[in-house]
Amino acid sequence: MSWAIQVENLSKQYRMGTAVKPAFDSVYQIVEQKFASLARRISGANTPIALPIHHEPSNPSAHLVLTPEQQEGCPEGHFWALRDVSFEIKEGERVGIVGKNGSGKSTLLKILSRITTPSAGQFRFRGRLVSLLEVGTGFHPDLSGRENIILNAKINGMSSKAIRQIYDEIVDFSELGSQIDTPIKRYSSGMYMRLAFSVAAHLESEILIVDEVLAVGDAGFQKKCLDKMLEVSGRGRTLLFVSHDMDAVRKLCSHGLLLNHGQLSGKQIGSHRHALEKPTGYEEDDAKSSISFSDLGNTLDVTTEYLTDGDADKCEVIWRDGEQPLLDTCAKLLRATVADSLGDKRDRFDVKEAVYIEIEFEVTEEKWPINAHIYIDSLTGHRIFFSMDNLVVSNSVRKAGCYIERCEIHSPLLNEGVYNVEVLLCNGPSSAHYVSVSNALRFYITDDMSSSGVRGNWTRPWFESAIRPKLNWEVTKIK
C-alpha cells in the first residue's frame, strides 16, 4: 500500500500577541500622547496618564502553559505551535488526531490544507485534498446554499457535469430542503455545518480532512456524518479526523496520532525510517535521503494514553487524617483499593480474572443506615454499571466502628479496556445524604489471547464493547 500523506520535520512558529514591545511608536500613539500632554497642561494636572501597553498577565499559571521545548530556539515572545512532527499515512487509512486544546492539531491541519505555511519542514500528499476545518470556511455569506455548493465544487476542480451529478445527493444529505436557496448568512451554525460537510463528503477527492466542526451538529446528524465517513473511507479515501469525542474517534478511525505541546507523544517518535521518493535526476547523500517517520498508533492505545494523561497507577487511595471524605458527621472514607482474589492490590487483570473493589470506612456516629456503592465508568466517561451493598446489609442504623466491604466483579464480564471507579457512601435508600469520590480508582483489563474463557478459537481482535459476558447457548439439530 503506497503512502497518501508524508510529513517531514514539520514545524510552525507563532508570535504571542504583542508580547514584544515595538521598537518605535505608531503615528497614532504619538498623536495620542501629544494630545494627552496638552490636556494635562490645560487642566493643571501633573500626574501622567498611564498609557495602555502590551498585556502582561498577572497570573501566568492561570493560562495555557508553554513548555521549555516550545520556546527553545525562539525569539522573545514567540513559541512553537508545532515542532519536528514527522509521520506517514497510507492510502485509505482513517487517522484520528487527538490532544488537548493548544496541542497543535488545528495548526497541523491548516498546514496540510495549505491555509498556512510551515516555518520549517515539508509535507507532500497524493491526490486531491478537501478539508472541513471551521464552520463557514470557504463559503460566501451573501450567496445561497445552492450557489456555494457550485462555487466550492468549482474551486476543487470539478466540471459542471460532475457537479450536476452530485448536486441532488448533497442537498438530500444536508437535509436543508427549501433553505438551500437562502443566503447562508442567515444560516445557524448547525446549518452551516450540514452544508459544509455535505459538500466536502461528496466532492471527488482522495483525502478528506475534518476538524472539530461536527461538534456543532445535532446528535442525529453527527451519527449520519460518521457513517458517511466510514462509507467513503471504505472506498479507499484517506481520512484525517480531529475530535475531542473519543468515542467517535474510536468508532471511526483505525489509527491515531497524539499531539502534546506541538509534538508527537514520546511513544510515536522515531519509530521507523523510510526512504523518500525523489524526482528523476534528484541527487542527495544517502545519509540524508531518508527520514524517520512516526508509526501511527492503534486508536485504542492512542486515545487511552490521551485520556489517562500520564496519570500514575490508581489501584489504591488512602485518605489521610483531616482529608477523609465525610458523610455528614457520622461516617468517613478511609481507603479504596483494587485487588485480586488473594487480596493483593493490582491495577491490571486478564479478562479471565475476577476484580475486587475494597472500601474501608469508619462510622463515627450511630445515626443512619450506611450503604456503600461503586460505579464503574469507561475511560470516556460512560457508566458501565453500578453495585451497592444493600442486599447484604440491613436497613437498620449502622453501628459505630471501622468496616471493610469487598465487591467482586466476576469473570468474564468486562471487556478489554480501562475503567474508572467512583466510590460512594450514603445514608440508606430513603435519604439524600451521601459523599462520593469520582475517579478514585482505575484498573485495566487485558487479554492474553488464550483459547480458554470467552474467546475460544476466535483469534482475531475482540470487538470493542464495554462488557464481555459469557452467555449460555443451546444448539439443536433438526432432523
DOBA-944930 format. One record per residue (C-alpha): x, y, z; residue number from 0. Coordinates in nm, 4 decimals. Layout:
BEGIN
{atom {X; Y; Z}; NUM}
...
// end
This chain:
BEGIN
{atom {0.0000; 0.0000; 0.0000}; 0}
{atom {0.1523; 0.3350; -0.1061}; 1}
{atom {0.1527; 0.6469; 0.1049}; 2}
{atom {-0.1087; 0.9228; 0.0815}; 3}
{atom {0.0492; 1.1844; 0.3127}; 4}
{atom {0.4094; 1.2281; 0.4248}; 5}
{atom {0.5028; 1.4887; 0.6845}; 6}
{atom {0.8730; 1.5542; 0.7406}; 7}
{atom {1.0019; 1.7528; 1.0423}; 8}
{atom {0.7094; 1.9933; 1.0190}; 9}
{atom {0.7303; 2.2999; 1.2483}; 10}
{atom {0.5271; 2.6160; 1.2882}; 11}
{atom {0.6255; 2.9205; 1.4939}; 12}
{atom {0.3842; 3.1890; 1.6134}; 13}
{atom {0.4182; 3.5190; 1.7946}; 14}
{atom {0.2281; 3.5661; 2.1210}; 15}
{atom {0.0131; 3.8741; 2.0613}; 16}
{atom {0.2117; 4.1936; 2.1269}; 17}
{atom {0.4326; 4.0415; 2.3938}; 18}
{atom {0.7340; 4.2085; 2.2285}; 19}
{atom {0.7217; 4.5881; 2.2748}; 20}
{atom {0.7568; 4.7663; 1.9378}; 21}
{atom {1.0886; 4.9397; 1.8762}; 22}
{atom {0.9025; 5.2623; 1.7878}; 23}
{atom {0.5582; 5.4104; 1.8479}; 24}
{atom {0.2998; 5.4356; 1.5744}; 25}
{atom {0.1854; 5.7728; 1.4455}; 26}
{atom {-0.1472; 5.7196; 1.6221}; 27}
{atom {0.0297; 5.6646; 1.9568}; 28}
{atom {0.2475; 5.9750; 1.9116}; 29}
{atom {-0.0561; 6.1950; 1.8352}; 30}
{atom {-0.2456; 6.0444; 2.1284}; 31}
{atom {0.0422; 6.1191; 2.3669}; 32}
{atom {0.0736; 6.4790; 2.2428}; 33}
{atom {-0.2973; 6.5483; 2.2947}; 34}
{atom {-0.2875; 6.3843; 2.6384}; 35}
{atom {0.0093; 6.6028; 2.7366}; 36}
{atom {-0.1686; 6.9181; 2.6137}; 37}
{atom {-0.4827; 6.8241; 2.8100}; 38}
{atom {-0.2794; 6.7817; 3.1281}; 39}
{atom {-0.1162; 7.1241; 3.0892}; 40}
{atom {-0.4504; 7.2977; 3.0294}; 41}
{atom {-0.6125; 7.1295; 3.3294}; 42}
{atom {-0.3079; 7.1800; 3.5500}; 43}
{atom {-0.2770; 6.8106; 3.6233}; 44}
{atom {0.0792; 6.6957; 3.6680}; 45}
{atom {0.0102; 6.3236; 3.7083}; 46}
{atom {0.0934; 6.1489; 3.3824}; 47}
{atom {-0.1813; 5.9420; 3.2291}; 48}
{atom {-0.0998; 5.5725; 3.2170}; 49}
{atom {-0.0960; 5.4705; 2.8529}; 50}
{atom {-0.2086; 5.1207; 2.7601}; 51}
{atom {0.0849; 4.8898; 2.6842}; 52}
{atom {0.1168; 4.5286; 2.5852}; 53}
{atom {-0.0709; 4.2812; 2.8041}; 54}
{atom {0.1202; 4.1088; 3.0811}; 55}
{atom {-0.0943; 3.8535; 3.2666}; 56}
{atom {-0.0751; 3.8888; 3.6434}; 57}
{atom {-0.1078; 3.5160; 3.6935}; 58}
{atom {0.0720; 3.3303; 3.4134}; 59}
{atom {-0.0090; 2.9935; 3.5682}; 60}
{atom {-0.3775; 3.0567; 3.5003}; 61}
{atom {-0.3174; 3.0372; 3.1252}; 62}
{atom {-0.2181; 2.7572; 2.8935}; 63}
{atom {0.1398; 2.6797; 2.9925}; 64}
{atom {0.4099; 2.6662; 2.7283}; 65}
{atom {0.6794; 2.4056; 2.7806}; 66}
{atom {1.0506; 2.4958; 2.7588}; 67}
{atom {1.0683; 2.2899; 2.4374}; 68}
{atom {0.8035; 2.5144; 2.2779}; 69}
{atom {1.0125; 2.8257; 2.3489}; 70}
{atom {1.3564; 2.6795; 2.2812}; 71}
{atom {1.5296; 2.8493; 1.9894}; 72}
{atom {1.2519; 3.1102; 1.9512}; 73}
{atom {1.2887; 3.4890; 1.9667}; 74}
{atom {1.1379; 3.6518; 2.2725}; 75}
{atom {0.7573; 3.6373; 2.2644}; 76}
{atom {0.7429; 3.3507; 2.0143}; 77}
{atom {0.6669; 2.9809; 2.0543}; 78}
{atom {0.6494; 2.6598; 1.8525}; 79}
{atom {0.2907; 2.5552; 1.7823}; 80}
{atom {0.4375; 2.2500; 1.6051}; 81}
{atom {0.7900; 2.1170; 1.6455}; 82}
{atom {0.9583; 1.8489; 1.4323}; 83}
{atom {0.6468; 1.6446; 1.3549}; 84}
{atom {0.7002; 1.3541; 1.1142}; 85}
{atom {0.4594; 1.0783; 1.0161}; 86}
{atom {0.3313; 0.8869; 0.7156}; 87}
{atom {-0.0275; 0.7916; 0.6324}; 88}
{atom {-0.1095; 0.5137; 0.3884}; 89}
{atom {-0.3821; 0.5353; 0.1264}; 90}
{atom {-0.7239; 0.4522; 0.2661}; 91}
{atom {-0.6239; 0.4826; 0.6338}; 92}
{atom {-0.8560; 0.6558; 0.8805}; 93}
{atom {-0.6414; 0.8526; 1.1238}; 94}
{atom {-0.7651; 1.0277; 1.4368}; 95}
{atom {-0.5549; 1.3181; 1.5676}; 96}
{atom {-0.6120; 1.3842; 1.9375}; 97}
{atom {-0.4651; 1.6134; 2.2010}; 98}
{atom {-0.5530; 1.8898; 2.4421}; 99}
{atom {-0.6500; 2.2407; 2.3353}; 100}
{atom {-0.3386; 2.4190; 2.2146}; 101}
{atom {-0.1521; 2.0999; 2.1290}; 102}
{atom {-0.1208; 2.1917; 1.7586}; 103}
{atom {-0.3976; 1.9828; 1.5984}; 104}
{atom {-0.5653; 2.2645; 1.4064}; 105}
{atom {-0.2292; 2.4153; 1.3107}; 106}
{atom {-0.1261; 2.0835; 1.1589}; 107}
{atom {-0.4484; 2.0554; 0.9583}; 108}
{atom {-0.4227; 2.4148; 0.8353}; 109}
{atom {-0.0729; 2.3447; 0.7079}; 110}
{atom {-0.1829; 2.0230; 0.5350}; 111}
{atom {-0.4786; 2.2137; 0.3843}; 112}
{atom {-0.2358; 2.4816; 0.2575}; 113}
{atom {-0.4124; 2.7559; 0.4511}; 114}
{atom {-0.0911; 2.8490; 0.6308}; 115}
{atom {0.2725; 2.7744; 0.5551}; 116}
{atom {0.5120; 2.5882; 0.7852}; 117}
{atom {0.8080; 2.7637; 0.9450}; 118}
{atom {1.0248; 2.4592; 0.8801}; 119}
{atom {0.9948; 2.1123; 0.7331}; 120}
{atom {0.7832; 1.9938; 0.4443}; 121}
{atom {0.4880; 1.7727; 0.3571}; 122}
{atom {0.3541; 1.6021; 0.0463}; 123}
{atom {0.0349; 1.4249; -0.0481}; 124}
{atom {-0.1053; 1.2318; -0.3403}; 125}
{atom {-0.4368; 1.3135; -0.4999}; 126}
{atom {-0.6953; 1.5817; -0.4395}; 127}
{atom {-0.7417; 1.7059; -0.0811}; 128}
{atom {-1.0637; 1.8511; 0.0624}; 129}
{atom {-1.0738; 1.9944; 0.4147}; 130}
{atom {-1.3527; 2.0940; 0.6533}; 131}
{atom {-1.1868; 2.2946; 0.9297}; 132}
{atom {-1.4194; 2.5647; 1.0612}; 133}
{atom {-1.7887; 2.6387; 1.0262}; 134}
{atom {-1.8419; 2.8507; 0.7165}; 135}
{atom {-1.4842; 2.8296; 0.5875}; 136}
{atom {-1.4777; 2.8821; 0.2112}; 137}
{atom {-1.8414; 2.9978; 0.1904}; 138}
{atom {-1.9572; 3.3395; 0.0768}; 139}
{atom {-2.2234; 3.4675; 0.3191}; 140}
{atom {-2.4204; 3.6605; 0.0569}; 141}
{atom {-2.4572; 3.3579; -0.1727}; 142}
{atom {-2.7238; 3.0938; -0.1268}; 143}
{atom {-2.6525; 2.7372; -0.0278}; 144}
{atom {-2.7047; 2.6290; -0.3896}; 145}
{atom {-2.4553; 2.8861; -0.5187}; 146}
{atom {-2.1984; 2.7950; -0.2531}; 147}
{atom {-2.2192; 2.4267; -0.3480}; 148}
{atom {-2.1383; 2.5141; -0.7088}; 149}
{atom {-1.8643; 2.7590; -0.6030}; 150}
{atom {-1.6923; 2.5071; -0.3736}; 151}
{atom {-1.7114; 2.2307; -0.6311}; 152}
{atom {-1.5628; 2.4581; -0.8985}; 153}
{atom {-1.2811; 2.5641; -0.6639}; 154}
{atom {-1.2000; 2.1973; -0.6123}; 155}
{atom {-1.1702; 2.1428; -0.9864}; 156}
{atom {-1.4982; 1.9678; -1.0637}; 157}
{atom {-1.6635; 2.0088; -1.4014}; 158}
{atom {-2.0176; 2.1386; -1.4426}; 159}
{atom {-2.1335; 1.7932; -1.5498}; 160}
{atom {-1.9857; 1.6312; -1.2376}; 161}
{atom {-2.1463; 1.8970; -1.0164}; 162}
{atom {-2.4895; 1.8284; -1.1658}; 163}
{atom {-2.4450; 1.4569; -1.0977}; 164}
{atom {-2.3804; 1.5019; -0.7247}; 165}
{atom {-2.5854; 1.8167; -0.6532}; 166}
{atom {-2.9067; 1.6360; -0.5524}; 167}
{atom {-2.7112; 1.3984; -0.3265}; 168}
{atom {-2.5507; 1.6938; -0.1462}; 169}
{atom {-2.8833; 1.8670; -0.0872}; 170}
{atom {-3.0554; 1.5466; 0.0273}; 171}
{atom {-2.7729; 1.4640; 0.2680}; 172}
{atom {-2.7705; 1.8146; 0.4182}; 173}
{atom {-3.1487; 1.7959; 0.4840}; 174}
{atom {-3.1736; 2.1713; 0.4206}; 175}
{atom {-3.4683; 2.1391; 0.1811}; 176}
{atom {-3.6012; 2.4746; 0.0618}; 177}
{atom {-3.3423; 2.6574; 0.2742}; 178}
{atom {-3.0853; 2.5690; 0.0089}; 179}
{atom {-3.1834; 2.8885; -0.1791}; 180}
{atom {-3.1478; 3.1105; 0.1302}; 181}
{atom {-2.8333; 3.3271; 0.1671}; 182}
{atom {-2.6149; 3.1368; 0.4085}; 183}
{atom {-2.5524; 3.4441; 0.6244}; 184}
{atom {-2.8969; 3.3594; 0.7666}; 185}
{atom {-2.7975; 3.0005; 0.8483}; 186}
{atom {-2.7381; 2.8809; 1.2014}; 187}
{atom {-2.4014; 2.7267; 1.2835}; 188}
{atom {-2.5631; 2.3830; 1.2598}; 189}
{atom {-2.6982; 2.4571; 0.9114}; 190}
{atom {-2.3562; 2.5848; 0.8057}; 191}
{atom {-2.2023; 2.2585; 0.9227}; 192}
{atom {-2.4642; 2.0456; 0.7461}; 193}
{atom {-2.3968; 2.2170; 0.4155}; 194}
{atom {-2.0185; 2.2251; 0.4552}; 195}
{atom {-1.9887; 1.8567; 0.5467}; 196}
{atom {-2.2277; 1.7519; 0.2721}; 197}
{atom {-2.0167; 1.9334; 0.0137}; 198}
{atom {-1.6848; 1.8000; 0.1476}; 199}
{atom {-1.8074; 1.4395; 0.1729}; 200}
{atom {-1.9435; 1.4286; -0.1824}; 201}
{atom {-1.6606; 1.6025; -0.3679}; 202}
{atom {-1.4280; 1.3830; -0.5704}; 203}
{atom {-1.1181; 1.3743; -0.3509}; 204}
{atom {-0.8676; 1.1161; -0.2383}; 205}
{atom {-0.8059; 1.2810; 0.1028}; 206}
{atom {-1.0669; 1.4240; 0.3413}; 207}
{atom {-0.9677; 1.6328; 0.6456}; 208}
{atom {-1.2301; 1.7041; 0.9116}; 209}
{atom {-1.1669; 1.9170; 1.2215}; 210}
{atom {-1.3854; 1.9507; 1.5340}; 211}
{atom {-1.6590; 2.1116; 1.3206}; 212}
{atom {-1.9028; 1.8224; 1.3776}; 213}
{atom {-1.9408; 1.9322; 1.7416}; 214}
{atom {-2.1981; 2.1969; 1.6420}; 215}
{atom {-2.4287; 1.9430; 1.4791}; 216}
{atom {-2.7159; 1.7645; 1.6481}; 217}
{atom {-2.6695; 1.4055; 1.7630}; 218}
{atom {-2.8608; 1.2544; 1.4698}; 219}
{atom {-2.6636; 1.4389; 1.2052}; 220}
{atom {-2.3320; 1.3669; 1.3811}; 221}
{atom {-2.4078; 0.9952; 1.3571}; 222}
{atom {-2.5019; 1.0392; 0.9922}; 223}
{atom {-2.1700; 1.2153; 0.9253}; 224}
{atom {-1.9699; 0.9417; 1.0991}; 225}
{atom {-2.1484; 0.6763; 0.8969}; 226}
{atom {-2.0778; 0.8715; 0.5779}; 227}
{atom {-1.7073; 0.8978; 0.6597}; 228}
{atom {-1.6943; 0.5235; 0.7217}; 229}
{atom {-1.8626; 0.4698; 0.3857}; 230}
{atom {-1.6279; 0.6933; 0.1853}; 231}
{atom {-1.3158; 0.5571; 0.3573}; 232}
{atom {-1.4329; 0.2085; 0.2636}; 233}
{atom {-1.3929; 0.3167; -0.0982}; 234}
{atom {-1.0234; 0.3919; -0.0486}; 235}
{atom {-1.0398; 0.7558; 0.0639}; 236}
{atom {-0.7836; 0.8668; 0.3210}; 237}
{atom {-0.9333; 1.0407; 0.6249}; 238}
{atom {-0.7839; 1.2703; 0.8908}; 239}
{atom {-1.0252; 1.3358; 1.1762}; 240}
{atom {-0.9772; 1.5671; 1.4761}; 241}
{atom {-1.2212; 1.5450; 1.7651}; 242}
{atom {-1.2402; 1.5596; 2.1446}; 243}
{atom {-1.5094; 1.2908; 2.1295}; 244}
{atom {-1.3023; 0.9798; 2.1925}; 245}
{atom {-1.5974; 0.7501; 2.1226}; 246}
{atom {-1.6270; 0.8993; 1.7734}; 247}
{atom {-1.2511; 0.8660; 1.7164}; 248}
{atom {-1.2536; 0.5026; 1.8287}; 249}
{atom {-1.5538; 0.4168; 1.6165}; 250}
{atom {-1.4342; 0.5906; 1.3021}; 251}
{atom {-1.0552; 0.5663; 1.2988}; 252}
{atom {-0.8240; 0.2693; 1.2638}; 253}
{atom {-0.5078; 0.4584; 1.3634}; 254}
{atom {-0.4248; 0.7577; 1.5777}; 255}
{atom {-0.1707; 1.0299; 1.6488}; 256}
{atom {-0.1384; 1.2055; 1.9846}; 257}
{atom {-0.0069; 1.5632; 1.9892}; 258}
{atom {0.1238; 1.7134; 2.3121}; 259}
{atom {0.2517; 2.0732; 2.3232}; 260}
{atom {0.3153; 2.0715; 1.9490}; 261}
{atom {0.4989; 1.7386; 1.9381}; 262}
{atom {0.4017; 1.3786; 1.8869}; 263}
{atom {0.3831; 1.1683; 2.2013}; 264}
{atom {0.7109; 1.0071; 2.3004}; 265}
{atom {0.5845; 0.6589; 2.2135}; 266}
{atom {0.5490; 0.7526; 1.8463}; 267}
{atom {0.8659; 0.9495; 1.7792}; 268}
{atom {1.1311; 0.7971; 1.5534}; 269}
{atom {0.9518; 0.4695; 1.5004}; 270}
{atom {1.0910; 0.3747; 1.1589}; 271}
{atom {1.2930; 0.5131; 0.8740}; 272}
{atom {1.1673; 0.5379; 0.5205}; 273}
{atom {1.3407; 0.6467; 0.2007}; 274}
{atom {1.1537; 0.9330; 0.0395}; 275}
{atom {1.0674; 0.9090; -0.3254}; 276}
{atom {1.2674; 1.1691; -0.5185}; 277}
{atom {1.2031; 1.3130; -0.8651}; 278}
{atom {1.4092; 1.1754; -1.1500}; 279}
{atom {1.7560; 1.3248; -1.1522}; 280}
{atom {1.7423; 1.4284; -0.7883}; 281}
{atom {2.0698; 1.3598; -0.6093}; 282}
{atom {2.1280; 1.3609; -0.2369}; 283}
{atom {2.3633; 1.1975; 0.0090}; 284}
{atom {2.2449; 0.8580; 0.1260}; 285}
{atom {2.2739; 0.9772; 0.4859}; 286}
{atom {2.0131; 1.2436; 0.4145}; 287}
{atom {1.7863; 1.0504; 0.1788}; 288}
{atom {1.5623; 0.9018; 0.4467}; 289}
{atom {1.3502; 1.0454; 0.7229}; 290}
{atom {1.2379; 0.8925; 1.0500}; 291}
{atom {0.8592; 0.8754; 1.0340}; 292}
{atom {0.6474; 0.8034; 1.3382}; 293}
{atom {0.4285; 0.4954; 1.3364}; 294}
{atom {0.0565; 0.5508; 1.3567}; 295}
{atom {-0.0657; 0.4078; 1.6844}; 296}
{atom {-0.3610; 0.1821; 1.7443}; 297}
{atom {-0.6642; 0.4042; 1.8032}; 298}
{atom {-0.7464; 0.2419; 2.1363}; 299}
{atom {-0.3898; 0.2838; 2.2646}; 300}
{atom {-0.3635; 0.6452; 2.1483}; 301}
{atom {-0.6960; 0.7548; 2.2983}; 302}
{atom {-0.6175; 0.5693; 2.6213}; 303}
{atom {-0.2834; 0.7487; 2.6507}; 304}
{atom {-0.4602; 1.0797; 2.5908}; 305}
{atom {-0.7393; 1.0195; 2.8416}; 306}
{atom {-0.5127; 0.8882; 3.1193}; 307}
{atom {-0.2785; 1.1833; 3.0584}; 308}
{atom {0.0162; 1.0022; 3.2129}; 309}
{atom {-0.1569; 0.9530; 3.5475}; 310}
{atom {0.0165; 0.7230; 3.7910}; 311}
{atom {-0.1445; 0.3897; 3.8683}; 312}
{atom {-0.4574; 0.4351; 4.0777}; 313}
{atom {-0.5148; 0.0901; 4.2272}; 314}
{atom {-0.5342; 0.2305; 4.5804}; 315}
{atom {-0.6205; 0.5576; 4.7510}; 316}
{atom {-0.5720; 0.6194; 5.1230}; 317}
{atom {-0.7136; 0.9369; 5.2698}; 318}
{atom {-0.5046; 1.0946; 5.5448}; 319}
{atom {-0.6411; 1.2353; 5.8699}; 320}
{atom {-0.8231; 1.5583; 5.8085}; 321}
{atom {-0.8684; 1.4802; 5.4361}; 322}
{atom {-1.1163; 1.1931; 5.4581}; 323}
{atom {-1.4381; 1.2477; 5.2607}; 324}
{atom {-1.7100; 1.2898; 5.5241}; 325}
{atom {-2.0714; 1.1762; 5.5227}; 326}
{atom {-2.2140; 1.4487; 5.7435}; 327}
{atom {-2.0790; 1.3792; 6.0924}; 328}
{atom {-2.1445; 1.0072; 6.1086}; 329}
{atom {-1.9036; 0.8395; 5.8619}; 330}
{atom {-1.5822; 0.8952; 5.6678}; 331}
{atom {-1.3989; 0.7149; 5.3896}; 332}
{atom {-1.0568; 0.5786; 5.4805}; 333}
{atom {-0.9370; 0.3693; 5.1868}; 334}
{atom {-1.0361; 0.2260; 4.8484}; 335}
{atom {-0.8403; -0.0472; 4.6698}; 336}
{atom {-0.8492; -0.2593; 4.3549}; 337}
{atom {-0.7319; -0.6119; 4.4436}; 338}
{atom {-0.7202; -0.9673; 4.3137}; 339}
{atom {-0.8731; -1.2797; 4.4671}; 340}
{atom {-0.5814; -1.3075; 4.7135}; 341}
{atom {-0.6285; -0.9523; 4.8370}; 342}
{atom {-0.3152; -0.8173; 4.6670}; 343}
{atom {-0.3647; -0.4727; 4.5209}; 344}
{atom {-0.3253; -0.4636; 4.1417}; 345}
{atom {-0.4373; -0.2498; 3.8524}; 346}
{atom {-0.4096; -0.4985; 3.5632}; 347}
{atom {-0.6220; -0.8083; 3.5168}; 348}
{atom {-0.6804; -1.0547; 3.2374}; 349}
{atom {-1.0368; -1.0927; 3.1114}; 350}
{atom {-1.0477; -1.4339; 3.2797}; 351}
{atom {-0.9701; -1.2906; 3.6257}; 352}
{atom {-1.2116; -1.1504; 3.8808}; 353}
{atom {-1.1598; -0.7952; 4.0071}; 354}
{atom {-1.2314; -0.6964; 4.3672}; 355}
{atom {-1.3071; -0.3434; 4.4881}; 356}
{atom {-1.2482; -0.2860; 4.8609}; 357}
{atom {-1.3863; 0.0118; 5.0515}; 358}
{atom {-1.2781; 0.0868; 5.4066}; 359}
{atom {-1.4747; 0.3409; 5.6074}; 360}
{atom {-1.5440; 0.4382; 5.9675}; 361}
{atom {-1.8811; 0.5032; 6.1256}; 362}
{atom {-1.8258; 0.7638; 6.3957}; 363}
{atom {-2.1861; 0.8296; 6.4940}; 364}
{atom {-2.4778; 0.5854; 6.5123}; 365}
{atom {-2.7246; 0.7994; 6.3236}; 366}
{atom {-2.8229; 0.6402; 5.9902}; 367}
{atom {-2.8097; 0.3161; 5.7938}; 368}
{atom {-2.4877; 0.3431; 5.5904}; 369}
{atom {-2.4563; 0.1893; 5.2441}; 370}
{atom {-2.1525; 0.1648; 5.0174}; 371}
{atom {-2.1756; 0.1928; 4.6377}; 372}
{atom {-1.9329; 0.1545; 4.3487}; 373}
{atom {-1.9810; 0.2983; 3.9992}; 374}
{atom {-1.7765; 0.1579; 3.7103}; 375}
{atom {-1.7205; 0.4005; 3.4213}; 376}
{atom {-1.5396; 0.3633; 3.0922}; 377}
{atom {-1.2398; 0.5849; 3.0303}; 378}
{atom {-1.4551; 0.8030; 2.8037}; 379}
{atom {-1.6983; 0.8677; 3.0897}; 380}
{atom {-1.9822; 0.6285; 3.0076}; 381}
{atom {-2.1329; 0.4448; 3.3014}; 382}
{atom {-2.0982; 0.0687; 3.2629}; 383}
{atom {-2.2758; -0.0485; 3.5773}; 384}
{atom {-2.3034; 0.0153; 3.9494}; 385}
{atom {-2.3425; -0.2010; 4.2550}; 386}
{atom {-2.4321; -0.1495; 4.6201}; 387}
{atom {-2.4259; -0.3455; 4.9441}; 388}
{atom {-2.7955; -0.3108; 5.0308}; 389}
{atom {-2.8642; -0.6831; 4.9688}; 390}
{atom {-2.6172; -0.7899; 5.2369}; 391}
{atom {-2.6507; -0.5011; 5.4824}; 392}
{atom {-2.9598; -0.4464; 5.6938}; 393}
{atom {-3.1525; -0.1217; 5.6770}; 394}
{atom {-3.1009; -0.0535; 6.0471}; 395}
{atom {-2.8722; 0.2125; 6.1914}; 396}
{atom {-2.5101; 0.1164; 6.1310}; 397}
{atom {-2.3124; 0.0537; 6.4486}; 398}
{atom {-2.0038; 0.2658; 6.5167}; 399}
{atom {-1.6694; 0.1185; 6.4092}; 400}
{atom {-1.4472; 0.0517; 6.1065}; 401}
{atom {-1.5732; -0.1578; 5.8141}; 402}
{atom {-1.4128; -0.3145; 5.5074}; 403}
{atom {-1.6529; -0.4075; 5.2283}; 404}
{atom {-1.5453; -0.6056; 4.9231}; 405}
{atom {-1.7293; -0.6295; 4.5927}; 406}
{atom {-1.6420; -0.8921; 4.3315}; 407}
{atom {-1.6623; -0.8105; 3.9608}; 408}
{atom {-1.6811; -1.1639; 3.8337}; 409}
{atom {-1.5129; -1.3013; 3.5249}; 410}
{atom {-1.5853; -1.2907; 3.2422}; 411}
{atom {-1.7762; -0.9639; 3.2388}; 412}
{atom {-1.5665; -0.6634; 3.1389}; 413}
{atom {-1.4011; -0.6420; 2.8001}; 414}
{atom {-1.0503; -0.5148; 2.7352}; 415}
{atom {-1.0126; -0.1523; 2.8312}; 416}
{atom {-0.9520; 0.0973; 3.1102}; 417}
{atom {-1.2118; 0.1573; 3.3800}; 418}
{atom {-1.2545; 0.4251; 3.6452}; 419}
{atom {-1.4210; 0.3561; 3.9796}; 420}
{atom {-1.6294; 0.6018; 4.1783}; 421}
{atom {-1.6842; 0.5111; 4.5455}; 422}
{atom {-1.9758; 0.6412; 4.7493}; 423}
{atom {-2.1276; 0.6270; 5.0980}; 424}
{atom {-2.4891; 0.7209; 5.1545}; 425}
{atom {-2.7316; 0.7186; 5.4463}; 426}
{atom {-2.9666; 0.4498; 5.3235}; 427}
{atom {-3.2132; 0.4183; 5.0365}; 428}
{atom {-3.4635; 0.6799; 5.1516}; 429}
{atom {-3.2418; 0.9833; 5.2182}; 430}
{atom {-3.0333; 1.2182; 5.0081}; 431}
{atom {-2.7153; 1.2483; 5.2154}; 432}
{atom {-2.4060; 1.0998; 5.0541}; 433}
{atom {-2.0350; 1.1510; 4.9914}; 434}
{atom {-1.8661; 1.0320; 4.6724}; 435}
{atom {-1.5208; 1.0378; 4.5125}; 436}
{atom {-1.5250; 1.0114; 4.1331}; 437}
{atom {-1.2313; 0.8502; 3.9529}; 438}
{atom {-1.0957; 0.7321; 4.2858}; 439}
{atom {-0.9531; 0.4153; 4.1315}; 440}
{atom {-0.8517; 0.2906; 3.7890}; 441}
{atom {-0.7839; -0.0589; 3.6569}; 442}
{atom {-0.7014; -0.2196; 3.3240}; 443}
{atom {-0.8495; -0.5297; 3.1644}; 444}
{atom {-0.6191; -0.7061; 2.9187}; 445}
{atom {-0.6498; -1.0191; 2.7034}; 446}
{atom {-0.3738; -1.2786; 2.6723}; 447}
{atom {-0.5485; -1.4162; 2.3600}; 448}
{atom {-0.5643; -1.7680; 2.5025}; 449}
{atom {-0.8433; -2.0003; 2.3916}; 450}
{atom {-0.9830; -2.0531; 2.7403}; 451}
{atom {-1.2607; -1.8377; 2.8793}; 452}
{atom {-1.4782; -1.6378; 2.6423}; 453}
{atom {-1.2527; -1.6266; 2.3373}; 454}
{atom {-1.2498; -1.9929; 2.2356}; 455}
{atom {-1.0879; -2.0313; 1.8928}; 456}
{atom {-1.1601; -1.6691; 1.7935}; 457}
{atom {-0.8063; -1.5370; 1.7368}; 458}
{atom {-0.8972; -1.2073; 1.5742}; 459}
{atom {-0.9295; -0.8874; 1.7829}; 460}
{atom {-1.2357; -0.8885; 2.0065}; 461}
{atom {-1.4931; -0.6315; 1.9081}; 462}
{atom {-1.4902; -0.3129; 2.1152}; 463}
{atom {-1.7624; -0.3105; 2.3793}; 464}
{atom {-1.7914; -0.2387; 2.7475}; 465}
{atom {-1.8754; -0.5871; 2.8693}; 466}
{atom {-1.7779; -0.9370; 2.7563}; 467}
{atom {-2.0310; -1.1693; 2.9204}; 468}
{atom {-2.0184; -1.5443; 2.8857}; 469}
{atom {-2.3734; -1.6405; 2.7927}; 470}
{atom {-2.5267; -1.9849; 2.7637}; 471}
{atom {-2.6119; -2.1068; 2.4143}; 472}
{atom {-2.8222; -2.4064; 2.3200}; 473}
{atom {-2.7857; -2.5747; 1.9796}; 474}
{atom {-3.0476; -2.8079; 1.8463}; 475}
{atom {-3.0021; -3.0044; 1.5268}; 476}
{atom {-3.3250; -3.0535; 1.3404}; 477}
{atom {-3.3584; -3.3811; 1.1503}; 478}
// end
